[in-house]
């Protein structure tokens, strides 16, 4: 049985962020996704793993020029 797959737009709505934020997480490999052709799909397990990573502090945001934000 396969997990339901969500588009970055659907995940953005679920998490209350912009679609561009989800795309940034994907490009920085903070969130995993399945790539089918030119499209990316995110499973519920991918979202759970992402949230757990954020909760435990394993994630360091290197987005800003002033250094990492923890």
C-alpha positions in Angstrom: 0.0 0.0 0.0 1.4 3.4 -0.9 1.3 6.6 1.0 -0.8 9.5 -0.3 1.5 11.9 -2.1 1.2 15.7 -1.9 2.5 18.5 -4.1 4.6 21.3 -2.7 1.6 23.6 -2.9 -0.5 21.2 -0.8 2.2 20.8 1.8 2.6 24.6 2.0 -1.1 24.9 2.7 -0.9 22.1 5.4 2.1 23.8 7.1 0.9 27.4 6.7 3.8 28.6 4.6 4.4 29.8 1.1 5.0 27.3 -1.7 8.4 28.9 -2.3 9.3 28.0 1.2 8.6 24.3 0.6 10.6 24.5 -2.6 13.5 26.1 -0.7 13.4 23.2 1.9 13.4 20.7 -0.9 16.4 22.4 -2.7 18.4 22.6 0.5 17.5 18.9 1.2 15.8 19.7 4.5 12.7 18.0 3.3 12.7 14.8 1.2 10.4 14.2 -1.8 9.9 11.8 -4.6 10.6 13.1 -8.1 8.5 11.8 -10.9 9.4 13.4 -14.2 9.7 17.1 -13.5 7.3 17.0 -10.5 8.0 16.4 -6.8 5.7 14.6 -4.4 5.9 14.6 -0.6 4.5 11.8 1.5 3.1 12.1 5.1 6.2 10.3 6.3 8.4 12.9 4.6 6.5 15.6 6.5 6.7 13.8 9.8 10.5 13.3 9.4 10.9 17.0 8.5 8.9 18.1 11.6 10.9 15.8 13.8 14.1 17.1 12.5 13.0 20.7 13.2 11.8 19.7 16.7 15.1 18.0 17.7 17.2 20.9 16.6 19.1 18.9 14.0 18.4 21.6 11.5 20.6 24.6 11.1 19.3 27.4 8.8 22.1 28.7 6.6 19.7 31.0 4.7 20.9 34.3 6.1 24.3 35.9 5.5 24.9 36.7 9.2 25.5 33.1 9.9 23.4 30.1 11.0 20.2 30.6 12.9 19.4 27.8 15.4 
